[in-house]
Every structure is written in C-alpha cells, then in structure tokens.
C-alpha cells in the first residue's frame, strides 16, 4: 500500500524533523552549529508554510522569530 501525504503534512513533518535534528546538533556541542541553525531556518520556513496553509496565525507569527534566530545563528557561526 502506498501512503500519500497532502502538501500541508509534508511541510509539517519536514519542519518537525529538521527542528529535532537542529536541537540535537546544537545541544551536542560538536561544532555543527552552522548546520544546526540552517536546519532551524528550514524548519521555521516549513512550519510557517504549514501554519499559513492551515490558518494557524499564532504559529505562523512564531516562525518569523525562529527564522530570524536561524539567520542570526548562521551569521554568528559563519
């Protein structure tokens, strides 16, 4: 059986997985902070799209701040 996911679910779960990997990379302190903050940015964009599609305005607003944190983190660790 082939499992199909709608577009919103793909963005939701992409955001979730990248956020989990981001947090583990940064918390492990192994020197992968730039990659971690890049994943935070990808997560914020993905969850932001999911929130927009589902009209979750509060979550969408929050993702602007997570995306900003990702950008600041990438700039600081570059």
Secondary structure, DSSP 8 states (H G I E B T S, - for coil): ------HHHHHHHHHHHHHHHHHHHHHHTSS-HHHHHHHHHHHHHHHHHHHHHTT-HHHHHHHHHHHHHHHHHHHHH-
